[in-house]
Amino acid sequence: MKSIELSHGGGGVQMNRLIHDLFFRHFGNEILLRGEDAAVLQMEGPLALTTDGFTVAPIFFPGGNIGKLAIAGTVNDLAMMGAQPQYLACSFIIEEGFPHAELEQIVRSMADELAVSGARIVCGDTKVVPRGAADGLFITTSGVGSIKAPGISAGAIRPGDAILVSRDVGCHGACILMARDGLQLHSGLESDCATLWPLVQALLAEGIVPHALRDATRGGLSAVLNEWALASQVGLALSEAAIPVSDPVRGLCELYGFEPFDLANEGTLVMALPAELAPAAEAVLQRFNGQAACIGEAVAAHPGKVVLTSAWGSRRYLELPQGELLPRIC
């Protein structure tokens, strides 16, 4: 099979072969292989549920592809609620003519990323649309997880809380921009696309339960912090010099006139927690990435606003991004 044909979505022999020879081969588990119309799950306690669609262009980019992104993105949404990812549903919309070898590469990367968190795909759907009706491949995923740390919320931040990031920011957005425009900057820049549950699990194992967690995807760090300031009605005071930004990302932002804090991330979390827990939390984060840092604090002043202090002492508002900075980044 060299490419996907309309018959692979028709419910007959070809579709059956695609599902069994590709999806079941890489995603196979006892729940999925039952072949029922719905998965029967056994879960206890409070649950977290999320869903997301992925239309990234290009489909393959340095550091990942649409499949890895779909799994990491869904698992991360659960992890940010303190939930251990357990079960995923996955839907593929495939354009006629999409290369089978590329589809298998994507599915294999999804299986690899599932192994990081231990989550399993337990049900799914496949549709094939005519040429020109989709841009290659779209993936929709939903996830369910068991909450291990209740109460994590954007509205739970209090004055005095420390604000931390798990690594340097803006890598995914900058990487997609470079791949889309065909830039050759010889920087080695890759997307930060990664599953964050092991990091959250390590924090919880140390008894560190944040007030708020968020993966800084579309809108980047700026969007997360502004949403938090409004939801908790606190001010956020940040040190610009403390926020880690790699030289390639900074250079690309200077070239295009972008704010690095507005660029998307797909494997970077932001955390708010009591200041006394910040040193221990930072030590855990740095076990995963040495760029992790405490970047500021929540304050009672200027509620609902994020204020950034530069290395020269000047202050400015870090505002919510306006418009569509870079479409189809995830």
C-alpha positions in Angstrom: 0.0 0.0 0.0 1.6 3.2 -1.1 -1.1 5.8 -0.3 -4.5 6.0 1.3 -7.4 5.6 -0.9 -11.1 6.4 -0.4 -11.8 2.7 0.0 -9.8 2.8 3.2 -12.6 4.7 4.8 -15.4 2.8 3.2 -16.0 0.2 6.0 -15.0 -2.8 3.8 -12.0 -5.0 3.4 -9.5 -2.2 2.8 -10.6 -0.3 5.9 -10.5 -3.4 8.0 -6.9 -4.1 6.8 -5.9 -0.5 7.6 -7.3 -0.6 11.1 -5.9 -4.1 12.0 -2.5 -3.8 10.2 -1.7 -0.3 11.3 -3.7 1.1 14.2 -4.3 -2.2 16.1 -0.7 -3.2 15.5 0.7 -0.1 17.1 -2.0 0.8 19.6 -3.2 -2.7 20.5 -4.4 -3.4 24.1 -7.1 -5.6 25.6 -9.7 -2.9 25.5 -9.1 -1.6 22.0 -8.8 -5.1 20.5 -12.3 -6.1 21.7 -13.5 -4.2 18.6 -16.7 -2.8 20.2 -18.4 0.5 19.3 -17.4 2.0 22.7 -14.7 1.2 25.3 -15.8 -0.1 28.7 -13.6 1.5 31.3 -13.1 0.9 35.0 -12.2 4.0 36.9 -12.7 5.3 40.5 -12.8 8.8 42.1 -12.9 12.2 40.4 -12.0 12.3 36.7 -10.6 14.8 34.3 -11.8 14.8 30.6 -10.3 16.8 27.7 -10.6 16.9 24.0 -8.5 18.6 21.2 -8.1 18.7 17.5 -4.8 18.9 15.7 -4.2 20.5 12.3 -0.6 21.6 12.5 1.2 22.6 9.3 3.7 21.3 8.4 2.7 17.8 9.6 6.3 16.9 10.3 8.6 19.4 12.0 11.9 19.3 13.9 11.2 17.6 17.2 7.9 15.9 16.3 4.9 15.5 14.1 1.2 15.8 14.3 0.9 12.4 15.9 3.3 13.0 18.7 1.7 16.4 19.2 -1.8 14.9 19.5 -0.8 12.5 22.2 1.4 14.9 24.2 -1.1 17.7 23.9 -4.0 15.7 25.2 -2.0 14.0 28.0 -0.7 17.4 29.0 -4.2 18.9 29.4 -5.0 16.1 31.8 -1.7 16.4 33.7 -2.3 20.2 34.2 -5.3 19.2 36.3 -3.2 16.9 38.4 -4.8 13.9 36.6 -2.9 10.7 35.7 -3.6 10.1 32.0 -5.2 6.7 31.4 -7.5 6.4 28.4 -7.6 8.2 25.0 -10.0 8.2 22.1 -8.5 9.1 18.7 -10.1 10.1 15.4 -8.2 10.3 12.1 -9.4 12.4 9.1 -7.1 11.3 6.2 -7.0 12.9 2.8 -7.0 10.6 -0.2 -3.5 10.1 -1.5 -1.8 10.6 1.9 1.4 8.4 1.9 0.9 5.2 3.9 4.6 5.3 5.0 4.1 8.7 6.5 0.9 7.6 8.2 2.7 4.7 9.8 5.5 6.9 10.9 3.0 9.2 12.6 1.2 6.3 14.3 4.5 4.8 15.5 5.4 8.1 17.1 2.0 8.2 18.8 2.6 4.8 20.3 6.0 5.9 21.5 4.6 9.0 23.1 1.8 7.0 24.8 4.4 4.9 26.5 5.8 7.9 28.3 2.7 8.4 30.4 1.3 4.8 30.2 -2.0 6.0 28.7 -3.7 3.8 26.1 -5.9 4.5 23.1 -9.0 2.4 23.7 -11.4 3.6 20.9 -11.2 5.5 17.7 -12.5 6.3 14.2 -11.1 6.7 10.7 -12.4 8.8 7.9 -11.0 9.2 4.4 -12.0 12.3 2.5 -11.4 13.1 -1.2 -8.3 15.0 -2.4 -8.5 18.6 -1.6 -11.0 18.2 1.2 -8.4 18.2 3.9 -4.8 19.2 4.3 -3.2 15.7 4.5 -4.2 14.6 8.0 -6.2 15.9 10.9 -6.3 14.1 14.3 -8.8 14.6 17.1 -8.1 13.1 20.5 -10.0 12.9 23.8 -8.5 11.8 27.1 -9.6 10.7 30.5 -7.5 10.7 33.6 -7.8 10.0 37.3 -7.2 13.1 39.5 -4.4 12.6 41.9 -4.2 16.2 43.2 -7.6 17.9 43.5 -8.0 21.7 43.6 -5.5 22.7 41.0 -7.1 25.7 39.3 -6.4 29.0 37.5 -8.6 30.6 40.1 -6.6 29.3 43.1 -3.5 31.6 42.9 -2.9 33.8 46.0 -0.7 36.8 46.6 2.8 35.6 47.5 2.7 32.6 45.3 5.8 32.0 43.2 5.5 31.6 39.4 7.8 29.0 37.7 8.4 27.8 34.2 9.7 24.3 33.4 12.1 25.3 30.6 12.9 28.0 28.0 9.8 29.3 26.2 8.7 29.8 22.6 10.4 26.8 21.0 7.4 25.2 19.3 6.1 28.4 17.7 9.5 29.4 16.5 10.2 25.9 15.2 6.9 25.8 13.2 7.6 29.3 11.8 11.1 28.2 10.6 9.7 24.9 9.1 6.9 26.7 7.3 9.0 29.5 5.9 11.9 27.2 5.0 14.4 29.2 7.0 17.9 27.7 7.4 19.4 29.4 10.4 21.6 26.4 11.4 20.4 26.8 15.0 19.4 23.2 15.7 16.1 24.6 17.0 13.5 22.0 17.7 9.9 22.0 19.1 9.6 21.3 22.8 6.8 18.9 22.0 6.8 16.4 25.0 4.6 14.7 27.5 4.6 16.5 30.9 3.0 13.9 33.1 6.4 12.4 34.4 7.3 15.9 35.5 4.0 16.5 37.3 4.2 13.0 38.8 7.6 13.8 40.2 6.3 17.0 41.8 3.4 15.2 43.4 5.8 12.4 44.6 7.7 15.1 46.5 4.5 16.4 48.1 4.5 19.5 46.0 0.9 20.3 44.9 0.8 23.6 42.9 -2.1 26.0 43.2 -2.2 26.3 39.3 -0.6 24.4 36.4 -0.9 25.1 32.7 0.9 24.1 29.5 1.6 27.3 27.6 0.3 26.3 24.2 -1.4 28.8 21.9 -0.7 32.4 23.1 2.3 31.2 25.0 3.4 32.4 28.4 1.6 35.7 27.9 -1.8 34.0 27.5 -1.4 31.8 30.5 -0.4 34.5 32.9 -3.1 37.0 31.8 -5.7 34.3 32.1 -4.4 33.5 35.6 -4.3 37.1 36.7 -8.0 37.6 35.7 -9.2 34.2 37.0 -7.6 34.7 40.5 -7.9 38.5 40.5 -4.2 38.9 41.5 -1.4 40.9 39.9 1.6 39.0 38.5 5.0 40.6 38.8 7.7 39.1 36.6 11.4 39.6 36.0 12.1 39.6 32.2 15.7 38.6 32.8 14.5 35.5 34.7 12.4 34.1 31.9 14.5 31.6 29.9 14.5 32.3 26.1 17.0 30.5 23.8 19.2 32.5 21.5 17.6 31.0 18.3 14.1 31.9 19.5 15.2 35.4 20.6 16.9 35.9 17.2 13.8 34.8 15.3 11.6 37.1 17.3 13.9 40.0 16.5 13.8 39.1 12.8 10.0 39.0 12.7 9.1 41.5 15.4 7.5 38.9 17.7 7.3 38.7 21.4 8.9 35.5 22.6 6.5 35.2 25.5 3.6 35.1 22.9 5.0 32.1 21.0 3.4 28.6 21.5 4.9 25.8 23.5 4.0 22.1 23.5 6.1 20.7 26.3 6.5 23.7 28.7 4.5 24.2 31.9 3.9 27.2 34.0 3.2 26.8 37.8 2.0 28.8 40.7 2.6 27.6 44.2 3.4 28.9 47.7 6.7 30.7 47.8 8.1 28.3 50.5 7.7 25.4 48.1 9.4 27.2 45.2 13.0 26.0 45.8 12.0 22.4 46.0 9.7 22.7 43.0 12.5 24.3 41.0 14.9 21.5 41.9 12.4 18.9 40.6 11.9 20.9 37.4 15.6 21.2 36.8 16.0 17.4 36.9 14.1 17.4 33.6 15.4 20.6 32.1 18.2 22.9 33.4 16.5 26.0 32.1 13.6 25.7 34.6 13.3 28.9 36.6 11.3 31.0 39.1 10.2 34.0 37.0 8.1 36.1 39.4 5.3 36.2 42.0 1.7 36.9 42.5 1.0 40.2 44.2 -2.1 42.0 45.6 -1.3 45.1 43.5 -2.7 45.7 39.9 -5.2 42.7 40.1 -5.9 41.2 36.7 -2.6 42.6 35.2 0.8 41.1 34.4 3.7 43.5 34.9 7.1 42.7 33.4 10.2 44.4 34.8 13.2 44.6 32.4 16.8 44.2 33.3 17.1 48.0 33.3 14.3 48.4 35.8 11.6 49.7 33.4 8.2 48.2 33.7 5.5 47.3 31.2 2.3 45.4 30.9 2.6 41.9 29.4 -0.7 41.8 27.5 -2.8 39.1 26.1 -1.7 38.4 22.5 -3.8 40.1 19.8 -5.1 38.4 16.7 -3.7 35.2 15.2 0.1 35.4 15.5 0.8 32.1 13.7 -2.2 29.9 12.6 -2.2 26.1 12.7 0.6 25.6 15.1 -1.1 22.6 16.7 
